[in-house]
Amino acid sequence: MTMPSYKLTYFNMRGRAELPRYIFAYAGIAFEDRRVEWRDWPSIKKRKLPVLEVNGLPLTQSLAIARFLAKEAGLVGNSRLAEAQADALVDTLNDFTLLIPWREDNPQIKTQKIDLLFQSHAPKLLDHLQCHLGDREWLVGDSETWADLYCHVCFTTFSVLRPGFADHHPALCGLTDRVEAIPNIAKWIQSRPTTEF
């Protein structure tokens, strides 16, 4: 059986494409990592990014892409309930990322909004994740899922915006350490282009 060809197109940043990249790396699946520079954006502006082309057929929406790849990689959990739990955790993390004021042009207002986000919303997110993790190694069941990978992706970005934001939740820090220690993930992190976000 011929393996499908994958081309992932996004900006030259981690952003909304990093979770799919993590899943590709985790599973050892070859893909073309096409990175668009901002100066080239006007020429392809009609396309929604990220976009994953599977044998030339396009799939948009970052979480739809990631969920598809997670199923291909066996990262969705070992039961229908586990799959739903992983989906819910990914949605919870994504809800928080959507509150980040990326499009705010006024630096002062942007700082104020980020401060409020990490003072008011982040503790609730961290408590929820901590409660769900409990004393287990992984968020769902007894093995890693795409929810664990997304936790690391998100925490990497959150730590740029607010260093040490999760320091009072050592179990969650331990979780992200375990994700980063997965050999293929560690290799990807070491070899990927260096970007702020």
Disulfide bonds with the S-S distance in Angstrom:
none
